[in-house]
């Protein structure tokens, strides 16, 4: 069979041979498909771009040299563009997705890879912060706003490590340093909002029960490890929110029924409000790719059509 030849893995009847990487792996492709997918390829295969091209020995197929690219990555990219779903991986490691994104950015073929990369950018089974950072960078390079927001949400809500140690690697791929500042700023903001939600409220206004109620509530927070002095930064924000949601309703203060202001006590009402506020905190979004790319120098200042 023709596809037994590695060169003919994508197609055997193409008009161009890509010579990829320092090992000069050869890959037969249809130039018209690559040109339709990428303006960069269109220029490379055009009559005015002779650099990096050479005639094959039999003169039937043009060769295009891609010495800086990776053969495996370019094979996947070409498989998607040639609609070879049988050669397209179902799952990819975050580091591999990032390699694909770098090539897509280099050759400006993001749109042609949109549906495939949308699947590969699924972060739900990715646990480590390093891998999430790789997917975040890939989503940024691929201009996948929804994936970028979802991934940065996970980075903010499910991890406590410093982002600085990962910043330089991602900046080298073109991610602006502002992203890491905004990640840290948003995580700190959510932590502060959670502290406000869990703070002691005056549930027994102008009542002698107030001190007893406060002590009872603080004891509940302490039992769940939610006192401000007890939840260190190594506990993820989302974990704290879930613990607060699972915390039982505030108990009535012993003897409060005999209090003349008992009918104004509001612990049940306050828990309902707290759960609503916690849900709103959980429903917050990650960073907005459109706002990052907006002309304004201030994130979130410009009008944005993306919900966040």
Sine and cosine of phi, psi and omega as CSV:
sin_phi,cos_phi,sin_psi,cos_psi,sin_omega,cos_omega
0.00,0.00,0.49,-0.87,-0.06,-1.00
-0.90,0.44,-0.57,0.82,-0.08,-1.00
-0.96,0.28,-0.08,1.00,0.13,-0.99
-0.91,0.42,-0.40,0.92,0.08,-1.00
-0.99,0.15,0.87,-0.49,-0.02,-1.00
-0.81,0.59,-0.51,0.86,0.00,-1.00
-0.90,0.44,-0.52,0.85,-0.07,-1.00
-0.99,-0.13,0.34,0.94,-0.07,-1.00
-0.88,0.47,-0.66,0.75,0.02,-1.00
-0.98,0.18,-0.78,0.63,0.01,-1.00
-0.37,-0.93,0.49,-0.87,0.02,-1.00
-0.99,-0.17,-0.28,0.96,-0.10,-1.00
-0.93,-0.37,0.43,0.90,0.05,-1.00
-0.95,0.31,0.16,-0.99,-0.04,-1.00
-0.96,-0.29,-0.01,1.00,-0.08,-1.00
-0.65,-0.76,0.59,-0.81,0.10,-1.00
-0.93,-0.37,0.86,-0.51,0.14,-0.99
-1.00,0.07,0.78,-0.62,0.04,-1.00
-0.95,-0.31,0.96,-0.28,-0.29,-0.96
-0.93,-0.36,0.72,-0.69,0.14,-0.99
0.96,0.27,0.12,-0.99,0.01,-1.00
-0.90,0.44,-0.41,0.91,0.03,-1.00
-0.99,0.14,-0.10,0.99,0.03,-1.00
0.82,0.57,0.75,0.66,0.12,-0.99
-0.91,0.42,0.64,-0.77,-0.11,-0.99
-0.95,-0.32,0.68,-0.73,-0.04,-1.00
-0.63,-0.78,0.88,-0.48,0.00,-1.00
-0.99,0.14,0.74,-0.67,-0.05,-1.00
-0.64,-0.77,0.26,-0.97,0.16,-0.99
-1.00,-0.04,0.90,-0.43,-0.06,-1.00
-0.91,0.42,-0.52,0.85,-0.05,-1.00
-0.92,0.39,-0.52,0.85,0.06,-1.00
-0.94,0.33,-0.67,0.74,0.03,-1.00
-0.92,0.40,-0.61,0.79,0.03,-1.00
-0.92,0.40,-0.60,0.80,0.02,-1.00
-0.93,0.36,-0.48,0.88,-0.04,-1.00
-1.00,0.06,-0.36,0.93,-0.16,-0.99
-0.51,-0.86,0.80,-0.61,0.09,-1.00
-0.92,0.40,-0.50,0.86,0.03,-1.00
-0.91,0.40,-0.73,0.69,0.06,-1.00
-0.89,0.45,-0.61,0.79,0.01,-1.00
-0.86,0.50,-0.65,0.76,0.04,-1.00
-0.94,0.35,-0.63,0.77,-0.03,-1.00
-0.91,0.41,-0.59,0.81,-0.05,-1.00
-1.00,-0.01,-0.03,1.00,-0.04,-1.00
-0.97,0.26,0.22,-0.98,-0.07,-1.00
-0.94,0.35,-0.31,0.95,-0.07,-1.00
-0.99,-0.13,0.06,1.00,-0.03,-1.00
-0.90,-0.44,1.00,-0.10,-0.06,-1.00
-0.99,-0.12,-0.37,0.93,-0.04,-1.00
-0.90,0.43,0.73,-0.69,0.03,-1.00
0.99,0.14,0.10,0.99,0.03,-1.00
-0.92,-0.39,0.55,-0.83,0.10,-0.99
-0.48,-0.88,0.44,-0.90,0.00,-1.00
-0.98,0.18,0.60,-0.80,0.09,-1.00
-0.94,0.34,0.24,-0.97,-0.08,-1.00
-0.87,0.49,-0.62,0.79,0.00,-1.00
-1.00,0.03,-0.01,1.00,0.07,-1.00
0.97,0.26,0.10,1.00,-0.09,-1.00
-1.00,-0.02,-0.44,0.90,-0.06,-1.00
-0.77,-0.64,0.69,-0.73,0.04,-1.00
-0.98,0.20,0.62,-0.78,0.09,-1.00
-0.96,-0.30,0.69,-0.73,0.05,-1.00
-0.84,-0.54,0.83,-0.55,-0.05,-1.00
-1.00,0.06,0.78,-0.63,0.08,-1.00
-0.80,-0.59,0.93,0.36,-0.16,-0.99
-0.92,0.39,-0.36,0.93,-0.07,-1.00
-1.00,-0.07,-0.07,1.00,-0.09,-1.00
-0.99,-0.11,0.28,-0.96,0.03,-1.00
-0.99,-0.11,0.74,-0.67,-0.10,-1.00
-0.90,0.43,-0.68,0.73,-0.03,-1.00
-0.91,0.42,-0.68,0.73,0.00,-1.00
-0.91,0.42,-0.71,0.71,-0.01,-1.00
-0.91,0.42,-0.53,0.85,0.04,-1.00
-0.90,0.44,-0.68,0.73,0.03,-1.00
-0.90,0.44,-0.71,0.71,0.01,-1.00
-0.86,0.51,-0.72,0.69,-0.01,-1.00
-0.93,0.37,-0.55,0.83,0.04,-1.00
-0.89,0.46,-0.67,0.74,0.03,-1.00
-0.90,0.43,-0.72,0.69,-0.04,-1.00
-0.91,0.42,-0.52,0.86,0.01,-1.00
-1.00,0.00,0.14,0.99,0.03,-1.00
0.87,0.49,0.52,0.85,0.05,-1.00
-1.00,-0.02,0.97,0.24,-0.04,-1.00
-0.90,0.44,-0.41,0.91,0.03,-1.00
-0.94,0.35,-0.32,0.95,0.01,-1.00
-0.97,-0.25,-0.03,1.00,-0.04,-1.00
-1.00,0.00,0.83,-0.55,-0.02,-1.00
-0.89,0.46,0.63,-0.78,0.07,-1.00
-0.97,0.22,-0.63,0.78,0.01,-1.00
-0.80,-0.60,0.54,-0.84,0.04,-1.00
-0.65,-0.76,0.51,-0.86,0.11,-0.99
-0.93,0.36,0.50,-0.87,0.04,-1.00
-0.81,0.59,-0.61,0.79,0.02,-1.00
-0.91,0.42,-0.56,0.83,0.03,-1.00
-0.96,0.29,-0.62,0.78,0.06,-1.00
-0.88,0.47,-0.63,0.78,0.02,-1.00
-0.90,0.44,-0.64,0.77,0.05,-1.00
-0.88,0.47,-0.66,0.75,0.05,-1.00
-0.88,0.48,-0.69,0.73,-0.02,-1.00
-0.89,0.45,-0.62,0.79,0.02,-1.00
-0.89,0.46,-0.68,0.73,0.02,-1.00
-0.92,0.39,-0.67,0.74,0.02,-1.00
-0.88,0.48,-0.62,0.79,0.04,-1.00
-0.94,0.34,-0.66,0.75,-0.02,-1.00
-0.89,0.46,-0.69,0.73,-0.06,-1.00
-0.98,-0.18,0.10,0.99,0.06,-1.00
0.79,0.61,0.79,0.61,0.04,-1.00
-0.83,-0.55,0.57,0.82,-0.02,-1.00
-0.88,0.48,-0.67,0.74,-0.07,-1.00
-0.90,0.44,-0.66,0.75,0.00,-1.00
-0.90,0.43,-0.45,0.89,-0.03,-1.00
-0.98,-0.18,0.10,1.00,-0.18,-0.98
-0.83,0.56,-0.77,0.64,-0.09,-1.00
-0.95,0.33,-0.62,0.79,0.03,-1.00
-0.91,0.41,-0.72,0.70,-0.04,-1.00
-0.94,0.33,-0.49,0.87,0.07,-1.00
-0.85,0.53,-0.65,0.76,0.02,-1.00
-0.94,0.34,-0.69,0.73,-0.04,-1.00
-0.93,0.37,-0.38,0.92,-0.03,-1.00
-1.00,0.10,0.09,1.00,0.05,-1.00
-0.90,0.44,0.88,-0.47,-0.12,-0.99
-0.99,-0.16,0.02,1.00,-0.20,-0.98
-0.90,0.43,-0.42,0.91,0.03,-1.00
-0.97,-0.26,0.26,0.97,0.00,-1.00
-0.99,-0.17,0.84,-0.55,-0.09,-1.00
-0.98,-0.19,-0.62,0.79,-0.14,-0.99
-0.99,0.15,0.52,-0.85,0.02,-1.00
-0.91,0.40,-0.58,0.81,0.02,-1.00
-0.87,0.50,-0.70,0.71,-0.01,-1.00
-0.94,0.35,-0.59,0.81,0.07,-1.00
-0.90,0.44,-0.62,0.79,0.05,-1.00
-0.89,0.45,-0.63,0.78,0.03,-1.00
-0.90,0.43,-0.68,0.74,0.04,-1.00
-0.92,0.39,-0.61,0.79,0.04,-1.00
-0.87,0.50,-0.71,0.70,0.01,-1.00
-0.90,0.43,-0.65,0.76,0.04,-1.00
-0.88,0.47,-0.71,0.71,0.02,-1.00
-0.89,0.47,-0.61,0.79,0.03,-1.00
-0.90,0.44,-0.74,0.68,-0.02,-1.00
-0.92,0.40,-0.54,0.84,-0.03,-1.00
-1.00,0.06,-0.06,1.00,-0.01,-1.00
0.86,0.51,0.63,0.77,0.03,-1.00
-0.99,-0.12,1.00,-0.02,-0.15,-0.99
-0.91,0.42,-0.69,0.73,-0.03,-1.00
-0.90,0.43,-0.70,0.72,0.03,-1.00
-0.90,0.43,-0.65,0.76,0.00,-1.00
-0.87,0.49,-0.69,0.73,0.02,-1.00
-0.91,0.42,-0.70,0.71,-0.03,-1.00
-0.91,0.41,-0.65,0.76,-0.02,-1.00
-0.94,0.35,-0.69,0.72,0.01,-1.00
-0.92,0.38,-0.50,0.86,0.11,-0.99
-0.87,0.50,-0.72,0.69,0.02,-1.00
-0.89,0.45,-0.64,0.77,0.02,-1.00
-0.88,0.47,-0.65,0.76,-0.03,-1.00
-0.96,0.28,-0.71,0.70,-0.19,-0.98
-1.00,0.02,-0.42,0.91,-0.17,-0.99
-0.92,-0.39,0.04,1.00,-0.04,-1.00
-0.69,-0.73,0.48,-0.88,-0.05,-1.00
-0.88,-0.48,-0.21,0.98,-0.06,-1.00
-0.90,0.43,0.38,-0.92,0.07,-1.00
-0.92,0.40,0.61,-0.79,0.03,-1.00
-1.00,0.08,-0.26,0.96,-0.12,-0.99
-0.88,0.47,-0.62,0.79,-0.05,-1.00
-0.91,0.42,-0.33,0.94,0.01,-1.00
-0.98,-0.18,-0.17,0.99,-0.17,-0.99
-0.89,0.46,-0.74,0.67,-0.13,-0.99
-0.88,0.47,-0.66,0.75,0.00,-1.00
-0.86,0.51,-0.65,0.76,-0.05,-1.00
-0.98,0.21,-0.57,0.82,0.06,-1.00
-0.88,0.47,-0.57,0.82,0.03,-1.00
-0.87,0.49,-0.44,0.90,0.04,-1.00
-1.00,0.04,-0.05,1.00,0.05,-1.00
0.94,-0.35,0.01,1.00,0.04,-1.00
-0.96,0.29,0.80,-0.60,-0.02,-1.00
-0.92,0.38,0.52,-0.85,-0.03,-1.00
-0.89,0.47,-0.43,0.90,0.00,-1.00
-0.84,0.54,-0.48,0.88,-0.01,-1.00
-0.85,0.52,-0.68,0.73,-0.07,-1.00
-0.96,0.28,-0.55,0.83,0.12,-0.99
-0.89,0.45,-0.70,0.71,-0.03,-1.00
-0.93,0.36,-0.60,0.80,0.07,-1.00
-0.86,0.51,-0.75,0.66,-0.02,-1.00
-0.92,0.40,-0.65,0.76,0.00,-1.00
-0.89,0.45,-0.67,0.74,-0.04,-1.00
-0.94,0.34,-0.62,0.78,0.03,-1.00
-0.90,0.44,-0.68,0.73,0.04,-1.00
-0.89,0.45,-0.63,0.78,0.00,-1.00
-0.90,0.44,-0.67,0.74,0.00,-1.00
-0.92,0.39,-0.62,0.78,0.07,-1.00
-0.87,0.50,-0.68,0.73,0.01,-1.00
-0.91,0.40,-0.65,0.76,0.03,-1.00
-0.89,0.46,-0.64,0.77,0.03,-1.00
-0.90,0.44,-0.65,0.76,0.05,-1.00
-0.87,0.49,-0.64,0.77,0.03,-1.00
-0.91,0.41,-0.68,0.74,-0.01,-1.00
-0.88,0.48,-0.62,0.78,-0.06,-1.00
-1.00,0.01,-0.02,1.00,-0.05,-1.00
-0.93,0.38,0.35,-0.94,-0.03,-1.00
-0.93,0.37,0.79,-0.62,0.05,-1.00
-0.95,-0.31,0.43,-0.90,0.05,-1.00
-0.99,0.14,1.00,0.06,-0.04,-1.00
-0.99,0.15,-0.29,0.96,-0.07,-1.00
-0.80,-0.60,0.92,0.40,-0.09,-1.00
-0.83,0.55,0.69,-0.72,0.08,-1.00
0.78,0.63,0.69,0.72,-0.12,-0.99
-0.66,-0.75,0.60,-0.80,0.02,-1.00
-0.93,0.38,-0.26,0.96,0.02,-1.00
-0.97,0.25,-0.21,0.98,-0.13,-0.99
-0.84,0.54,-0.70,0.71,-0.05,-1.00
-0.93,0.38,-0.64,0.77,0.04,-1.00
-0.90,0.43,-0.66,0.75,0.00,-1.00
-0.91,0.42,-0.67,0.74,0.02,-1.00
-0.88,0.48,-0.71,0.70,0.01,-1.00
-0.88,0.47,-0.67,0.74,0.00,-1.00
-0.88,0.47,-0.68,0.73,-0.01,-1.00
-0.93,0.37,-0.68,0.73,0.02,-1.00
-0.90,0.44,-0.57,0.82,0.04,-1.00
-0.91,0.41,-0.62,0.78,0.08,-1.00
-0.89,0.46,-0.71,0.70,0.02,-1.00
-0.88,0.48,-0.66,0.75,0.01,-1.00
-0.90,0.43,-0.63,0.77,0.01,-1.00
-0.88,0.47,-0.59,0.81,-0.01,-1.00
-1.00,0.01,-0.02,1.00,-0.03,-1.00
0.95,0.31,0.51,0.86,-0.08,-1.00
-0.94,-0.34,0.07,1.00,0.12,-0.99
-0.91,0.42,0.62,-0.78,-0.04,-1.00
-0.77,0.64,-0.59,0.81,-0.02,-1.00
-0.98,0.18,-0.14,0.99,-0.09,-1.00
-0.95,-0.32,-0.24,0.97,0.03,-1.00
-0.96,-0.30,0.99,-0.11,-0.01,-1.00
-0.95,0.31,0.16,-0.99,-0.08,-1.00
-0.94,0.35,-0.16,0.99,0.00,-1.00
-0.99,0.14,0.02,1.00,0.07,-1.00
-0.98,-0.20,0.84,-0.54,-0.05,-1.00
-0.86,0.50,0.52,-0.85,-0.02,-1.00
-0.86,0.51,-0.70,0.71,-0.05,-1.00
-0.89,0.46,-0.58,0.81,0.03,-1.00
-0.91,0.42,-0.65,0.76,0.03,-1.00
-0.90,0.44,-0.68,0.74,-0.01,-1.00
-0.88,0.48,-0.69,0.72,-0.01,-1.00
-0.91,0.42,-0.61,0.79,0.06,-1.00
-0.90,0.45,-0.65,0.76,0.02,-1.00
-0.91,0.41,-0.61,0.79,0.02,-1.00
-0.91,0.41,-0.57,0.82,-0.05,-1.00
-0.99,0.12,-0.18,0.98,0.01,-1.00
-0.91,0.41,0.73,-0.68,-0.04,-1.00
-0.91,0.42,0.26,-0.97,0.01,-1.00
-0.90,0.44,0.48,-0.88,0.00,-1.00
-0.88,0.47,0.77,-0.64,-0.04,-1.00
-0.96,0.28,0.55,-0.84,0.12,-0.99
-0.90,0.44,0.61,-0.79,0.02,-1.00
-0.95,0.32,0.71,-0.70,-0.01,-1.00
-0.83,0.55,0.78,-0.63,0.04,-1.00
0.99,0.10,0.03,1.00,-0.09,-1.00
-0.95,0.31,-0.34,0.94,0.00,-1.00
-0.88,0.48,-0.51,0.86,-0.01,-1.00
-0.98,0.19,-0.10,1.00,-0.01,-1.00
-0.96,0.28,0.68,-0.73,-0.03,-1.00
-0.92,0.38,-0.32,0.95,0.02,-1.00
-0.98,-0.20,0.27,0.96,-0.13,-0.99
-0.83,0.56,-0.61,0.79,-0.08,-1.00
-0.92,0.39,-0.24,0.97,0.02,-1.00
-1.00,-0.09,-0.01,1.00,0.03,-1.00
-0.93,0.38,0.62,-0.78,-0.17,-0.99
-0.74,-0.67,0.58,0.82,-0.04,-1.00
-0.89,0.46,-0.64,0.77,-0.03,-1.00
-0.91,0.41,-0.68,0.73,0.02,-1.00
-0.89,0.46,-0.65,0.76,-0.03,-1.00
-0.92,0.40,-0.60,0.80,0.03,-1.00
-0.91,0.42,-0.63,0.78,0.05,-1.00
-0.87,0.50,-0.68,0.73,0.04,-1.00
-0.91,0.41,-0.67,0.74,-0.01,-1.00
-0.88,0.48,-0.70,0.71,0.01,-1.00
-0.89,0.46,-0.62,0.79,0.05,-1.00
-0.90,0.44,-0.70,0.71,0.00,-1.00
-0.91,0.41,-0.62,0.79,0.03,-1.00
-0.91,0.42,-0.64,0.77,0.02,-1.00
-0.91,0.42,-0.65,0.76,0.04,-1.00
-0.89,0.46,-0.59,0.81,0.03,-1.00
-0.92,0.39,-0.65,0.76,0.05,-1.00
-0.92,0.40,-0.51,0.86,-0.04,-1.00
-0.99,0.14,0.01,1.00,0.01,-1.00
-0.90,0.44,0.37,-0.93,-0.07,-1.00
-0.98,-0.18,0.24,-0.97,0.15,-0.99
-0.98,0.19,-0.36,-0.93,-0.02,-1.00
-0.97,0.24,0.49,-0.87,-0.02,-1.00
-0.99,-0.14,0.87,-0.49,0.00,-1.00
-0.92,0.40,-0.57,0.82,-0.01,-1.00
-0.92,0.38,-0.63,0.78,0.03,-1.00
-0.92,0.38,-0.57,0.82,0.04,-1.00
-0.91,0.42,-0.56,0.83,-0.05,-1.00
-1.00,0.00,-0.07,1.00,-0.06,-1.00
-0.93,0.37,0.44,-0.90,0.00,-1.00
-0.87,0.48,-0.49,0.87,-0.03,-1.00
-0.89,0.46,0.62,-0.79,0.03,-1.00
-0.98,0.19,-0.20,0.98,-0.04,-1.00
-0.96,-0.27,0.87,-0.49,-0.01,-1.00
-0.87,0.50,0.75,-0.66,0.06,-1.00
0.99,0.13,0.00,1.00,-0.03,-1.00
-0.99,0.17,-0.56,0.83,-0.04,-1.00
-0.98,0.20,0.38,-0.93,0.11,-0.99
-0.92,0.39,0.69,-0.72,-0.07,-1.00
-0.71,-0.70,0.70,-0.72,-0.01,-1.00
-1.00,0.07,-0.16,0.99,-0.02,-1.00
-1.00,0.04,0.76,-0.65,-0.06,-1.00
-0.94,0.35,0.84,-0.54,0.06,-1.00
-0.28,-0.96,0.00,0.00,0.00,0.00
